[in-house]
């Protein structure tokens, strides 16, 4: 079994059982405890597990939502590739929504200069990147800014979206499964994401492979509401098939 396969299995067990033990994983996967400890360290660096004595627990069990600056450098290469592929979903000209997130913000960094675009966002980092682009008309949604995500949420944010209907919404997510769809730790963020999705003809979700199989506290929407999911090559075939069976097309960058 390759390291990537072990990581996926360890993470799956941790989320299903609430905890993994070094000794048990070593026996089940026929590897040394030292190998398992290295795997747990790698998963902790990705921010999906927290090491505890004798094993590890998934971060969602701790109720931890890492801040933007903590997530920015995780899986940077994968996020870059996902965003680059997502550019193929841009209209030739027209309007888009860019959701808050460390993967979606890379779309803002990569937006081409060869077409006029109206961009709606509730993300301060996205707005900061787009304000100087000459071909972009920027619409910044107001509301209460969450320090964790640097994004506006609340009634003001959703009311701003009442008169908006764009060509494509690029949405981030904390968790995605075939049964629960998109989920996120915060109810306010979930409500805004639903409003963003409702304000678009098409919805494209950007999610690296660590988001799959994870179910967070607040439900955003079922996968029937999503047109395309773009992930990276770390996404297992079986998981990609499950997601596609629930509705959206899956693309791996």
C-alpha positions in Angstrom: 0.0 0.0 0.0 1.3 3.4 -1.0 1.6 6.3 1.5 -1.3 8.2 -0.2 -3.5 5.1 0.1 -2.6 4.7 3.8 -3.3 8.4 4.4 -6.8 8.0 2.8 -7.6 4.9 4.8 -6.4 6.4 8.1 -8.4 9.6 7.5 -11.5 7.5 6.5 -11.3 5.5 9.7 -10.7 8.5 11.9 -13.8 10.2 10.6 -15.9 7.1 10.8 -14.8 6.0 14.3 -13.8 9.4 15.8 -10.3 8.2 16.6 -7.5 6.0 15.3 -4.9 4.2 17.4 -1.3 3.7 16.1 -1.1 0.1 17.3 -4.3 -1.0 15.6 -3.6 0.8 12.3 -0.1 -0.7 12.2 -1.6 -4.2 12.7 -4.4 -3.7 10.2 -2.2 -2.2 7.5 0.7 -4.5 8.1 3.2 -1.6 8.7 5.4 -0.6 11.6 4.1 1.8 14.3 6.9 4.3 13.2 5.3 4.3 9.7 1.9 5.1 11.1 3.3 7.9 13.3 4.9 9.4 10.2 1.6 9.1 8.4 -0.2 10.8 11.3 2.3 13.6 11.3 1.8 14.2 7.6 -2.0 14.3 8.0 -1.7 16.7 10.9 0.4 19.0 8.7 -2.4 18.9 6.2 -4.8 20.1 9.0 -7.1 17.1 8.8 -6.0 15.2 12.0 -4.8 16.3 15.4 -2.3 14.0 17.1 -3.2 12.7 20.6 -1.5 10.2 22.9 -1.4 6.8 21.1 -3.2 8.0 17.9 -5.1 10.9 16.4 -8.6 12.3 16.0 -10.2 14.3 13.1 -10.1 18.0 13.5 -13.9 18.3 12.9 -14.4 16.4 16.1 -12.6 19.2 17.9 -14.7 21.8 16.3 -11.6 23.4 14.8 -11.9 25.7 11.7 -8.4 26.9 10.7 -8.0 30.5 9.9 -7.3 31.6 6.3 -3.6 32.2 6.9 -3.2 28.7 8.4 -4.9 27.1 5.3 -3.2 29.2 2.7 -0.1 27.1 2.2 -1.7 23.7 2.6 -1.8 21.7 -0.7 -0.7 24.9 -2.5 0.2 23.0 -5.7 -3.0 21.1 -5.9 -5.0 24.3 -5.3 -3.1 26.1 -8.1 -4.0 23.2 -10.5 -7.6 23.2 -9.5 -8.0 26.9 -10.0 -6.2 26.7 -13.4 -8.6 24.1 -14.6 -11.5 26.1 -13.2 -10.6 29.0 -15.6 -12.1 26.8 -18.4 -15.5 27.3 -16.8 -15.3 31.1 -17.2 -17.7 32.8 -19.6 -16.2 34.7 -22.5 -17.7 37.8 -20.9 -20.4 38.3 -18.3 -20.7 37.8 -14.6 -19.4 35.4 -12.0 -19.4 34.8 -8.3 -16.2 34.0 -6.4 -16.8 32.5 -3.0 -14.5 32.8 0.0 -11.7 30.2 0.4 -8.1 29.5 -0.2 -8.7 27.6 -3.4 -11.3 30.0 -4.9 -9.0 33.0 -4.1 -6.6 31.6 -6.7 -9.2 32.1 -9.4 -9.1 35.8 -8.6 -5.3 35.7 -8.9 -5.5 34.0 -12.3 -8.4 35.8 -13.9 -7.5 36.7 -17.5 -7.3 40.2 -18.8 -8.8 39.4 -22.3 -12.5 39.7 -21.4 -14.8 42.0 -19.4 -16.1 40.4 -16.3 -18.5 41.4 -13.5 -17.4 39.7 -10.3 -19.5 39.4 -7.2 -17.8 38.3 -3.9 -18.2 38.5 -0.2 -14.5 37.7 0.4 -12.1 40.5 1.4 -9.0 38.7 0.0 -10.8 38.1 -3.4 -11.9 41.8 -3.5 -8.4 43.0 -2.7 -6.9 41.0 -5.6 -9.5 42.2 -8.1 -9.9 45.9 -7.3 -7.0 46.9 -9.5 -7.9 44.7 -12.5 -9.0 47.0 -15.4 -11.3 44.5 -17.0 -13.2 43.6 -13.8 -16.3 45.4 -12.4 -16.2 44.4 -8.8 -19.3 44.0 -6.6 -18.4 43.5 -2.9 -21.2 42.1 -0.7 -21.6 43.7 2.7 -22.2 42.1 6.0 -20.5 41.0 9.2 -17.0 39.9 8.5 -15.9 36.6 10.0 -12.3 36.7 11.1 -11.8 33.0 10.4 -12.6 33.3 6.7 -12.4 37.1 6.1 -15.8 36.8 4.4 -19.0 38.7 5.0 -22.0 36.8 6.3 -25.5 37.5 7.6 -28.7 39.0 6.5 -27.0 42.0 4.8 -24.9 39.7 2.7 -27.9 37.6 1.6 -30.1 40.6 0.9 -27.4 42.0 -1.5 -27.8 38.9 -3.5 -31.5 39.2 -4.0 -31.2 41.1 -7.3 -28.2 39.2 -8.6 -28.1 36.4 -11.2 -24.7 35.5 -12.7 -23.4 33.1 -15.3 -21.2 30.9 -13.0 -20.6 30.7 -9.3 -17.2 29.3 -8.1 -17.8 27.8 -4.6 -15.5 26.5 -2.0 -16.4 23.9 0.7 -15.1 22.4 3.9 -16.7 19.0 3.3 -18.3 17.1 0.5 -20.0 13.7 0.4 -22.5 12.0 -1.8 -25.1 11.7 1.0 -24.7 15.1 2.7 -23.5 17.2 -0.2 -21.6 20.4 0.7 -21.0 21.2 4.4 -19.1 23.9 6.3 -18.5 24.5 10.1 -20.5 27.8 10.3 -24.2 28.3 9.8 -23.8 31.8 8.6 -21.3 30.8 6.0 -23.6 27.9 4.9 -26.5 30.3 4.4 -24.4 32.7 2.3 -23.1 29.8 0.2 -26.7 28.7 -0.5 -27.5 32.2 -1.6 -24.5 32.3 -3.9 -25.5 29.1 -5.5 -29.1 30.2 -6.0 -27.8 33.4 -7.7 -26.0 31.5 -10.5 -27.0 29.7 -13.7 -24.2 27.2 -13.1 -22.2 26.2 -10.0 -18.6 24.9 -10.0 -17.2 23.6 -6.7 -13.5 23.8 -6.1 -12.3 21.2 -3.4 -9.0 19.5 -2.9 -9.1 15.8 -2.1 -8.9 16.2 1.7 -12.4 17.7 1.6 -14.1 14.5 0.3 -15.6 12.2 2.8 -15.8 15.0 5.4 -19.2 16.1 6.9 -19.2 19.4 8.8 -21.8 20.9 11.1 -23.7 23.1 8.7 -25.4 21.8 5.6 -25.0 24.0 2.5 -26.8 22.0 -0.3 -27.2 18.6 -1.9 -25.1 17.7 -4.9 -28.1 18.0 -7.2 -27.6 21.7 -7.0 -24.0 21.5 -8.3 -23.0 21.2 -11.9 -19.2 20.5 -11.7 -16.8 19.6 -9.0 -13.1 20.2 -9.6 -10.5 18.4 -7.4 -7.0 17.1 -7.7 -5.5 13.7 -8.6 -5.4 12.7 -5.0 -9.1 12.1 -5.1 -9.8 8.3 -5.2 -11.7 6.8 -8.1 -14.4 5.3 -5.9 -15.1 8.7 -4.2 -15.2 10.5 -7.6 -17.7 7.9 -8.8 -19.9 8.4 -5.8 -20.0 12.1 -6.3 -20.8 11.8 -10.0 -23.6 9.3 -9.2 -25.1 12.0 -7.0 -25.3 14.6 -9.9 -22.2 16.8 -10.7 -19.4 16.1 -13.2 -16.1 15.5 -11.5 -12.9 16.9 -13.0 -9.4 16.1 -11.5 -6.6 18.6 -12.1 
